Amino acid sequence: MWNLDLSDLEELQPLIDRLYEKKARLDEARPLPNSAIHRIKQDLTIEWTYNSNSIEGNTLSLKETQMVLQDGMTVKGKSLREHFEVYNHEKAIDYLYGLVNDNYTLRAIDILSLHGLVLRSIEDDYAGRLRNGGVRIMGANFTPPNANKVSDLLDELISFVNNNPMGLNDIVLTTIFHHKLVWIHPFFDGNGRTVRLAMNLLLMRKGFPPAIILKNDRKKYYDALNLANKGSYYKMSLLMLQALERSLNIYVSAMPGKSYDDYEPISAIVAEPDIPYGQEYVSLLARQGKIDAYKEGKDWLTTKDAVKNYIHTRKRKR
């Protein structure tokens, strides 16, 4: 299970370094204003809930998710289950925040508790319990292990994460955990939401914000998981890094003298006369993680400084 070849991740090292530099700047600026932290946490909870549920087929929009959580409204035409999925996910996030601290050590009971909250009042017979039968995953290129092996595999994965025998950085370690927990598929239902919650336990215990996989990246996400099943973690790591950078940017913007408004659509930046690249090329750089950028919906946003820094670095290498 742990015979991992991660040599193809060397290309992502500049992006990994950039995220650690942002985290270091954020750590130096702490404590951030309480009002800013509260607003960001509230916004991310809504986005996290919407995107994670949408990946699994929930049809409530981002605005409807916000209405359910903040106003307690019932959305006409949406099922009771979809409403429970929203409420439950928020409760699971609250539970997660209560667990996280600098000394947190991942435990099986916490993963089970997150799952119990995710499926509360939806599948009470299965909530918080490991599966005791076989499952198949539509569209996946693997069959999850026999139910008799699930408990031992979960314990082995948790031990791997807590001991980190390969000395991996926190982001790559979390990426491998994410994939392996999907591969184990410990529950009959609710695996995806639980995995994406549990992975953020690992990031947040190290001072990172939660990484939110976007609904618009659903196909890319499943493709990356299938590649990881074949032993390649490049696409999965890139997706995780980009999701984390987006959240880091939100927190960095709350620092004194910083603004999230510095990020603009790529189309606006390439229209500047001193930018020699076209939109397609800069978008490719963003997708590859070669420039500081984040995704909002289907659009990539970056800064003029990020593009200029890339130009400068490229000239220096020549």
N, C-alpha and C positions, 0 to 999 in steps of 0.2 A: 504493500500500500504506500510505502514511503520512499520508493525508489524513484526519485524525482530528478529530471533533467531540466534545470532552469537556466541553461546557458543562453537561451534566446532572450532572456530578460535584461541582458547587459545593455541592449540598445535603449532600454527605458530608464537607465540610471540618471541621465540629466533631468528627466521629469520627476523621478523620485527625489533627487536632490532639491529640486525647486519646491516641492511640497514641504520638505523638511525645513527649508529656509523660511517659507511662509509661516510654518508652525512656530519656528523660533522667534520670528518677529511678533507673532501673536502672543507667545508666552511672555515676551519682554513687556508688552503693552498691558498685560493683565494687572489688576482687574479692570475689565471693560465696564462701562456704565451699566448699571442694573437694568435701566429702561431698554437699552439696546439689546442686552442679553435676553430679556423677557420677550421682546418683539421677535428676535431671530428664532428663538426656541419655538415660539408659537407658530411662526410661519413655516419652519422646517417640519414641525409635527404634522401640519396640514399637508404639505407637499409629500412628505414621507408616506403618510397614510394613503393619499390619493394614488401616488405612483405604484406603491407596492401592491395595493389592492387591484389597481387597473391591470397590472401585469398578469394577475390571476383571473381576470375576466370581469371584475366589478365594473359596472357601467356608469356609476356616479361620476360626474365631472368634477374638476378641481373646485369650481365655485359651489357646486352642490355639496361636496365634501365639507367645505368651509361652513356652509349653512347648517349642516347636520351637527358639526362639532361646536360651533360658536353660538348658534341660535337655537339649537335643539329642534330644528325643523324636520318634518317628514316630507320627503320629496315624492310627489305624485308620480305613479307609474313605475317606481322602483321597488324592488322586493324587500321584504322584511330582513332577509338574510344579508342583502347588500348594506342595509342600515346597521345591522349588528357588526358586520365586518369593519365598518368605519369606527363605531364606538369601541369595539374590542381592540382595534389596532392602537387607538389613542391610549387606552388603558395599559396596553403592553409597553408602549413607549414610556409612560409614566413609571411603570415598574422598572424598566431598564435604567432610567435616570436614577432611580433609588438605589440601584445596585452599584453603579459605577463609582469607583474611586481609584486612587493611584495604586493601591495594593490589591485591587480586585484580581482574583484567580477564577478562571472559568470553571463552572461546575455543571454537571449533568442536570441537577435539580433546577438550575436557573433556565436552561433550555426547555425543560419540561414545563416549567411555570409559564414561560413566554408562550409556549404552544397552548397551554390551558387557557390563557387569556385570549389568544387569537380565535379559538374555536368555542369560546363560552357562549352558551345558548344557541349554538349552531349545530355542533356535533358533540354533545356532552358525553356521549359514550366513549368517544375517542380523545377528548380534550385532555392534554397533559399526559398521555399514555403512549408508549412505544407501540408500534404496530406488531401484531402477532400473526400476520399472514403476508402473502406475496402481493406485490403491486407492479403495475406496468405504467410507464410514463409516455403519453402520446407525443410523438415527434422526437423522442430522445434516442440516442444511438447506443444505449446500454440498458441492461436489466438490473435493478437494484438488488443488493445481496439478500440472501435468505433471511427471513425474520429471526431465525434462531441466532444469527450472527450480529444482529443490530446492536444489542446492548454492549457487547465486547468491542465492536468497531467504534461505537460512540465513545467509550472510555479510552480507547487507544487514541482517537483523534484529540480528545481533550488533553490527554497526557502530552501528546506531540505539541500542541499549542502552548501549554503552560511551561513545558521544559525547553521548547525551541531548540532541539538538538542540532539543527543545521545553521543556527545563528542568523536566521533570516530577519530582514527589517520588518517592522510591524505591519506595513501595508501588504507586502508579499505574503507574509505569514497569514494575514487575514484573508487574502485571496484564496490561498490553498485551503484554509479552513472552510471558506464559503463553498468551494467546489466539492470538497470531500463530504461535507454534510449533506449537500444535494445528492451526491452519489450514494451515500448510505440510505438516504430517504427514510428517516426514522419513523415517520408517521403515515397514517393512511391518508390524511388530508391536512392542508395548512403548512406543508413543508416550506414552500417558497417564502411566505411571509415570515415564518419563524427563523429561517436561515438568514434573511436580510436583517432581522432584528438582532440575532445572536452575533452576526459578524460585526455589527456596530458596537457591541459590548467590548470587543477586542480593540477596536480603534479608539473608542471614547475613554477606555481605561488608560490609554497612553496620551490623552489630551487632545486627540483629534476630534473634529466634529463628525456627526454621522455622514456616511456616504450614501447618497440616494440614487439608486438605479432608476432612470427615467422610463416612463411608459413608452415614449417614442423610441427608446433603444431596446424594446422588448425582443425583437428578432435578433439584433446584434448580441444581446445578452444570452439568449438560448444557443446561438451559434457558438459563442465563446465557451459556454459550458460543455457543449459537445466536443469542441477542440480540446478542452482540458481532459475530457474522458479519454482522449487519444494521447495524452501526455504533454500537450502544448499549452502553457499558461500565458503566452504572450497577449493574446486578445483579451482574456479575462483580466489580466493585470492592468492592461491599458484602460479598459472600461472602468475598473475600480479606481484607478488613479485619477481619471477624468471626473468621475463622480465625486471623489473626495476634494479635488481642486475646486470644483464649483462651490461646495460648502465652505471650504477654507476662504474663498474669495468673499463670501458673504460676511464671515466673521472679521476678516482683515478690513473690510470696508467700514466696520464699526470703530476702528482705531482712530484716534484723533488725527485729523488732517487727511484722512483717507476717504474715498468716495467710490461706491459701487458704480456710479455713473461714469467712471473713467472707461468702462467697458462699452464698446459700441459694436453694432453689427459689422461684420467684415466688409459688407458692401459699401458702408460709409467710409471705412478706413482706406480701402484701396482706391477710392475716388480722390484722395489727397494727391497732389502733384508730386510729392517727394517719396511716394511709395511706388517702387518699380514693379510690384507683383500684381497679378490679377486676382480676382475673387476666388477662382477655382484653386489656384495654387495655395493661397493663404488658408483657404478652408481645408485643404489637404494637410497643411502643417498643423492646423488645429486638431484635426481628427487623429493625427499621428502623435499628438502630445509634444510637438517640437516647439510650440510657442505657448505662452500663457493664455489660455482661452477656456471658456466654459460654454455649455450648451443650455439654451433656454428654449424649450419646445423643440422645434426642428432647426432652429437657427444657432449658429456659432457666434459668440461675441468675444472680442479680444481688445487689446489696447494698441494705440499707435506705437507706444514705447516697446511693447512686446515684439512687434514686427520689426522695428528698427534695431532692437537688440539682436534679433536673428540675423538681420542683414550684416550687422557689425561683426558678429561671431563668425559668420560664413566667410567674410572678407579676410578676417584674421587667420583663419585656418588655411586659406589659400597662400 
